[in-house]
Amino acid sequence: MTTETKLKVAAEEIKEVLRKYDLAASVALHSPGHGEHFTHLNATYSCAYIYNDNEVRFYSKKEDYKSKDEQIKKLEKTSNMLKILTDITAFNFGNLHELSEQFDKLTCAEHY
């Protein structure tokens, strides 16, 4: 199994766990020389879903819901999900970026 294939298989297994526990996530995976990232928004509490692996769409039409209250609750949960995933991803980026910069200075690393 190639490194790229290994990352893609691992990503699919992680998505299965996310579906099992009804969770959303933004995930970055790494193996030497390769990386894989995916965002999983297809939790049942979300009106967002990934379409064709590179588009996000939203179910938010009135006819998709039994009541206006149900529609508003799902929109609120989706908004909360996107905000929290954004904040966590930004926090992780900041920490990893700083760590990477420090390590590169310490080791005089060059990236291609």
C-alpha positions as CSV (number, residue, x, y, z in Angstrom):
1,M,0.0,0.0,0.0
2,T,1.4,3.4,-1.0
3,T,1.8,6.2,1.6
4,E,-0.9,8.2,-0.2
5,T,-3.3,5.2,-0.2
6,K,-2.6,4.6,3.4
7,L,-3.6,8.1,4.3
8,K,-6.8,7.9,2.3
9,V,-7.7,4.6,3.8
10,A,-7.0,6.0,7.3
11,A,-9.2,9.0,6.5
12,E,-12.1,6.8,5.5
13,E,-11.8,4.8,8.7
14,I,-11.8,8.0,10.7
15,K,-14.9,9.1,8.8
16,E,-16.6,5.9,9.8
17,V,-15.9,6.6,13.5
18,L,-17.2,10.1,13.1
19,R,-20.4,8.7,11.5
20,K,-20.7,6.1,14.3
21,Y,-20.6,8.7,17.0
22,D,-22.4,11.4,15.0
23,L,-19.6,13.9,15.1
24,A,-18.2,16.6,12.8
25,A,-14.4,17.2,12.5
26,S,-11.6,18.8,10.7
27,V,-8.7,16.3,10.5
28,A,-5.1,16.5,9.3
29,L,-3.1,13.4,8.8
30,H,0.6,13.0,8.1
31,S,3.1,10.4,7.0
32,P,6.7,11.2,5.9
33,G,6.4,13.4,2.8
34,H,2.7,13.3,2.6
35,G,-0.4,14.9,4.2
36,E,-4.1,14.4,3.9
37,H,-6.8,16.8,5.2
38,F,-10.5,16.4,5.3
39,T,-13.5,18.1,6.9
40,H,-16.5,16.0,7.9
41,L,-19.6,18.1,8.4
42,N,-22.2,15.3,7.8
43,A,-23.4,15.0,11.4
44,T,-27.2,14.5,11.8
45,Y,-27.4,17.7,13.9
46,S,-26.0,19.7,11.0
47,C,-27.7,21.0,7.9
48,A,-24.3,21.1,6.1
49,Y,-23.1,18.2,4.0
50,I,-20.1,17.6,1.8
51,Y,-21.0,17.2,-1.8
52,N,-18.6,15.6,-4.4
53,D,-15.8,15.7,-1.8
54,N,-15.1,19.4,-2.5
55,E,-18.3,21.4,-2.0
56,V,-20.4,22.2,1.0
57,R,-24.1,22.4,0.7
58,F,-26.8,23.2,3.2
59,Y,-30.3,21.7,3.7
60,S,-32.1,24.8,5.0
61,K,-35.3,25.0,3.1
62,K,-38.6,25.3,5.0
63,E,-39.9,22.1,3.4
64,D,-36.9,20.1,4.8
65,Y,-38.2,20.5,8.3
66,K,-41.3,19.6,10.3
67,S,-41.4,23.1,11.9
68,K,-39.8,26.5,11.9
69,D,-38.4,25.7,15.4
70,E,-36.7,22.5,14.1
71,Q,-35.2,24.5,11.2
72,I,-33.8,27.2,13.5
73,K,-32.3,24.7,15.9
74,K,-30.5,22.9,13.1
75,L,-29.3,26.2,11.7
76,E,-28.0,27.2,15.2
77,K,-26.3,23.8,15.7
78,T,-24.7,24.1,12.3
79,S,-23.5,27.6,13.0
80,N,-22.1,26.5,16.3
81,M,-20.3,23.5,14.7
82,L,-18.7,25.7,12.1
83,K,-17.6,28.3,14.6
84,I,-16.1,25.7,17.0
85,L,-14.3,23.8,14.3
86,T,-12.9,27.1,12.9
87,D,-11.7,28.2,16.3
88,I,-10.1,24.8,17.1
89,T,-8.5,24.6,13.7
90,A,-7.1,28.1,14.0
91,F,-5.7,27.4,17.5
92,N,-4.1,24.2,16.3
93,F,-2.6,26.0,13.2
94,G,-1.2,28.7,15.4
95,N,0.5,26.2,17.8
96,L,1.8,24.0,15.0
97,H,3.0,26.9,12.9
98,E,5.0,28.3,15.9
99,L,6.4,24.9,16.7
100,S,7.4,24.3,13.1
101,E,9.1,27.7,12.8
102,Q,11.0,27.1,16.0
103,F,12.1,23.6,14.9
104,D,13.1,24.8,11.5
105,K,15.3,27.5,13.0
106,L,16.8,25.0,15.5
107,T,17.6,22.4,12.8
108,C,18.1,24.8,9.8
109,A,15.5,22.8,7.9
110,E,14.6,23.6,4.3
111,H,11.3,22.6,2.7
112,Y,10.7,22.0,-1.0
